Amino acid sequence: MTEFKFSKRVPADGTDAVGAILKAAADPRIISFAGGLPAPELFPVKEMQAAVDLAFEEHGQEAMQYGAAKGVTALREQILKHVKEKENVTGELENVLVTTGSEQVLDLVGKAFVNPGDTVLVEQPTYLCALDVFKSYGADFVSVATDDDGMKMDALEAALKANPTAKLVYTVPNFQNPTGRTMPADRRQQLAELAAKYDVLVLEDNPYGEIRFAGQHVPAVKSFDKDGHVLYMSTFSKTLAPGFRLGWLVADAKVVDKLTVLKQSADLHTDNLAQYAVVEFLAHNDLDAHVKEISALYGKRKALMVEGIKEYFPAGVKYTDPEGGMFLWVEVPGVKDTVELFKQCLEHNVAFVPGDPFFAGQPQPGAFRLNYSNAEEDKIKAGMKQLGEALQEAVK
Ligand code: PMP
């Protein structure tokens, strides 16, 4: 048997805990709130099919040829218009990079800025794939305390003082994955100011911001940025379809240029057909109306889930009640081993993602993430009852 000498970047065997959880949750008997998938019934399949046809008709040769590493110009222009309209994030063409999913932005930022041993400050808890990416580049994490309004700025400032060479602050300010929490405007402004004061970069990851079903829009951290310390990333994955793998970065041109070089090493450029298809989709469809429809459905599903929590969960359980996005976060007091709890819930044919992998440091026992975007209403009702029964039994 060959002993493969993998690099240090490759996680040791057995660390794909989330993969194992999602595999267990994929059993058709199980009602799963574990994944992070959009509602497939709202994918605009017909409209996108027409857009793909148009992409071939109008740009067939360009779509099939190698293309520019920064992305299709028409799409970059549309992205600029979109972020200006939605987030008051402004820039020129040189500030936009189209990426293969916004996941690629995480990877490129990790590659471009994180040397082994560099400090990356993260919310506690945070998006687990971001932890995986930065870990693969050798990051040392410092977890910053959060409350119902996301990352606490006094805790962040203390962490920046204690770690003066920190490279990056990673934040998901809207309807965070995994908690569903949103950071208010005053904190965002403070965050942008702290980034400038301590000369640290902020990576603002905003895949969910447009999926708002209650409350008021909060301005992006990037909209408070005066000197390029904030890198802004988003995606078409939640508003259109994740299968196209189209995300983007808006940042200082110097950052975009360096990341473009690194992107060339990774994949030369993002799929041209997907880019032209979205160009045509945006030109001939009302994305805002579509996003409204998605938000309305997710709002309905979130409400059902919260009703289920109130009706069936044990007393004393805490939960977030998000105003958008796809996830809420539950904390069950008295539970010591959340993975064990997960296994007990599987026996009741219902699944979630235990909170543990979302923590860079010590996990919070009894915390887990529930996804409400993907399950249909009858499944949510039945699944929450089963989950309630499982939790009642577990805390007995
Ligand atoms: N950031 C966050 C916080 C996410 O939840 C996700 C998707 N799960 C991504 C980035 C990556 O999304 P995509 O590559 O599909 O744009």
Residues whose N, C-alpha, C, O or C-beta is under 5 A from the ligand:
A	BS01	PMP	G36 G101 S102 E103 Y127 V172 N177 D205 P207 T235 S237 P242 L246 G247
